[in-house]
Amino acid sequence: MPDLRDGETAEVQGSARLPYILKNISGVYSCSCPAWRNQSLPIERRTCKHLKSYRGVAAEQERLGALLPAPVTKADSNTVTTPALLLAHTWENNVDLFGWYLSEKLDGIRCYWDGICFRSRQGNVFHAPDWFIEGLPSTPLDGELWLGRKAFQRTVSIVRRQDKSDHWREIRYLVFDMPGSAAPFEERYQQLRDQLASNRCNFAAVLDQCRCEGADHLQEELARINSLGGEGLMLRQPGSLYEAGRSSTLLKVKTFHDAEAWVLDHLPGAGRHRGRLGALAVALADGTQFSVGTGFTDAQRESPPAVGSCITFRYQELTDRGVPRFPSFVRVRRDVEQQGALTAGSSKPATTRTHKNKEPSSMARHFEFIDENSSKFYEVAVRGKDVTVRFGRIGTDGQSQTKGFGDTAAAQKHADKLASKKLAKGYHELAAK
């Protein structure tokens, strides 16, 4: 099939009812599909399966390979430059993975070494100590800053610091690719091993890879990693090139868990969800409270599960405080009676279901928000007629403010309102110890 000439368009039938539109405007190729539109990369670095199908995989790899960033110089090491990283698709059991390269999916922070400093996926600098980066090559590297399994929150709290503290001695930089190389994966992997072996960097290592021997081997490895508290597996296609954006040559395989929770409250939405459900405030059987804000259809946001009903949600793992990570709504449990789930007029789980009721008049409610760009906490406590909030970066004492009210009921109402706002913004409430 001929390539698109400058200013030319073409239609490609995808999964939608109407065909997607491919364009070439001065060498910038685009597609109207959601996968192309929703990427966080600059438009000239984006691709999708429709462009690959129309132009050919080799042509797209050649185009994107020419756009890979060169190592930055010291003069511009403080600028924010978004790295053009290779991103994974989720394996949907539609590809035979025999012979692919298999490694553990690390529960760390994706980190791009540009030859001068570490950068996040968004291009922000991670302030690693000089002794940590000593020995790293001047060529770009792609890897993760990793402390250990089930230690994501601790990793974030260390990496987000700007004081280049000795806490970095707990971290390792596990490298799995070389963005600046045009060689196939096998050659890039050997180049990595050779470079790190010769440079002798004390805090960096190459992530181990092995060949997938088939479906049984894949499931055995996934079960083994899960039993160790790992997150899942990554699979790389043999002979694949490093390309910017999501690629079918890199697949992630994860196991998610299902659980049940009781609906405590409907939290209002913001942005395009303004005026309808933003998230459900829910509680587990042990009283752990958190919010579920994804997995809903538009219809479910318009008519959400009733307060008191039981829902099934899917999550990746539990934090060290027992709060589900990345919870996503699945369905309402129609086989569980709503009656008795909550006490009359109460927003707390009924004691008859062995939930642990909190005492907001004396116990502080603690919330945390952690992603690649921020790591912060928020705490609200009611003491008599006063409401005290404390907030700041995790790992610091933060700052506190106290506000007085006419009676204890008004103070409690204000505290509940503050808590609901934080849950709606994506904060997770941590279980009281």
Summary of the structure (lengths in Angstrom):
residues: 433
radius of gyration: 24.5
end to end distance: 63.5
largest distance: 75.5
contacts: 1287
relative contact order: 0.10
helix: 23%
strand: 31%
